Amino acid sequence: MYTLEELQAIVNKCYRCPLSKTRTNVVFGEGNKNATIMFVGEGPGYYEDKTGRPFVGKAGKLFDNMIGAIGFKRQDTYIGNIVKCRPPNNRNPLEEESKICIEFLRWQVKIIDPDIIICLGAVAARNIIDKNFRITKNRGTWYTKGKFNIMATYHPAALLRDESKKKDAWKDFKSIHNMYKEISERRIK
Ligand code: URA
């Protein structure tokens, strides 16, 4: 079993797929090593690639506001991505790239051991929940895999493109908060 730091050192030197050739920085992920909730996005965008940090662009600001509204700071959670290097022109990661890179995410999940995993958008949901996942239809539903409670909601970038989705996203975030409360209460008992 690696520590998170050991794993990060490995990922920083990864050249397993072509995305490594065009990256500026690897975006490993960040947050609380003992987080109860882990958020998983799709892959770094322009600002994430420049800074090496997840969700720091416009979508990231919205993400911070949304988790803030249910009482969390990003330091309370862990934020990762399906692929750790920016796909050129922000295209979706290819299946092959995701397949290679998700191994690192699996390690992150093993080390952090969260109770709740939230997929941000269809790419994360298709890689984590079901390859045929339909974000409009299946978002907001809780799935159980082993000890993990997993749900997908809209990617914050989708909410920036279409404000009408915010109402459903807000329902999902309230449901995330309720699940968190339930798990915390179970622990105290
Ligand atoms: N979008 C993502 O899916 N991940 C990031 O880290 C930033 C934007």
Boltz pocket constraint, residues with backbone or C-beta under 6 A from the ligand:
constraints:
  - pocket:
      binder: B
      contacts: [[A, 27], [A, 41], [A, 42], [A, 43], [A, 44], [A, 45], [A, 48], [A, 53], [A, 54], [A, 55], [A, 56], [A, 59], [A, 80], [A, 81], [A, 120]]
      max_distance: 6.0
